[in-house]
């Protein structure tokens, strides 16, 4: 198995973005600039509009470290947020389903970077108001595991 390094962990955003863009439904609607690592400023002139996807930098938890081990197993949680204009909420289910299917079918892509996809959970959609704009938001929790030196 490939050992996960700090640069591998930081490139998780690009890896997941490329996986999602390879899906025919998502690739037809989203462009590279519709993906963010951090919450975009909606009133900024550089904001591209809705819909967009936020892929957070993974957080890691140590798992069962033993005395003398230099390699430890870690669990990485990546939060993925899909946000759309509330008026376009009818497309939400299609996009959410495509995200789940594409991530679920990308085990080989994750393994190439040293990750094993443990699980993915979808917490459902909910209406929100952000900067006086009515939106619908869905959160996915992707759990990856791997060995870190």
N, C-alpha and C positions, 0 to 999 in steps of 0.2 A: 504494500500500500504506500502511496505517496504521503510524505510527511507535510503537514500544513505549516507554512511559515507566516510571518507577519505580512509579507507582501501578498501571499495567497489570500489571507483573510481580508485584506483591503481591496483585493480585486473581485471579491464576491459580488459586489454591485454589478460590475460589467458582465460577469458570468451569467447571473440571473437575468439581466436585461437582454442579453443575446439569446438566452433560452426562450424567453417570452416573445421576442421579436420573430423567432423562427416559426411560431404558430401562425397559421394562415389568417385566422380571425383577428388576432392581436396585431400581427404585422400589417394588416390592411388599415387599421385604425390608428395605431400608435407609431410614432417616429422616435428616433433616438433621443430627441430633445424633450419628449414627453415623459421621460423617466428622471427622477430626482433622488439624490441621497438624503436630502434634508427637506424640510417643509419649505416650499417656494413662497415668495411674497406675491400674493395675488394682485396687488396694486402696482407692482414694479413694471416698468416698461419692457423688461426682458421676459416677463411671464408669458408663456405660450398659450395659455388657456386650458379649458377642460376638454376631455378627460385627461388625467395624468395618473402616474403610478409612482409611489415613493418606495424605494427599497433601502431599508435602514442598514447601517453597518452592523454586522453580526456581533452579538454579545456572547461571551464564552463562560462556561462553568467548568471547573475541574471535576473530573470523575476518578475516584479511587487511585490516588497517587500512592505509590509504595516507596519505602526507603530504598535508595540506590537506583531507582528508575530515572533515566534521563528523558524518556518519552512518556507522555501521559495522554490518556484519552480525554477529549473535551467534547462537550456538547455546545453547539453554536445555535443561537436562536436568531433568525432573520425575520423581522416584521416587514410585511409587504402591505401597502395601503393603496386601494383603488378608489379614486375620487372622480365623480362625474356630476355634471349639472343635473339638478333634480328633474328637469323637464325631459332629460334623456334616460330616465331611470329604467325604461323598458329594455334597454340594451345591457343593463347591469348584469343580469343573470347569465347572459351569453359570454360576456367578458370574464366574469368570475369562474364560470365553468371551464373556459379556455385556459385560464391561469392554473387552475387545479390540475387539469389534464396534462398540460405541458410540463409542469414541474414534476408530476408523478411519473411521466415517461422519460425523464432526463437523468436517470441514475448514472448512465455512462458519462455524461458531462460532469456530474458532481464527482464521480470517482477519479476522473482525469485530474482534478484539482486536489484530490486527497480526502474528499468528503464522502460520507455515506448518508443518504437521505433517510432519516429515521421516521419522520412523520410530517404531515402538513395538515393544518386545521384552518377552517374558515369560520370566523366568528359571526358571520351574517352581515347583512347590510342595515344601515340605519340612516335616517335623515339628519343632517347637521346644518348649521348656519355658520358660515365662515366669511368674514368681511362683508356682511350683509347680503350674502349670496346663498341661496338654498341649494344644498348639495346632497348627494347620497354617497356614503362611504362604506367600504367593506375592508376588513382587516384579515390578513392571512398570517399564520404563524408557521414558518418553515423551520423544522428542527433538523440540523445537520450534525453528524458526529465525525470525528477524525482524530488522528494522532498528531500531537504537537511536540516538537523537540525543545 
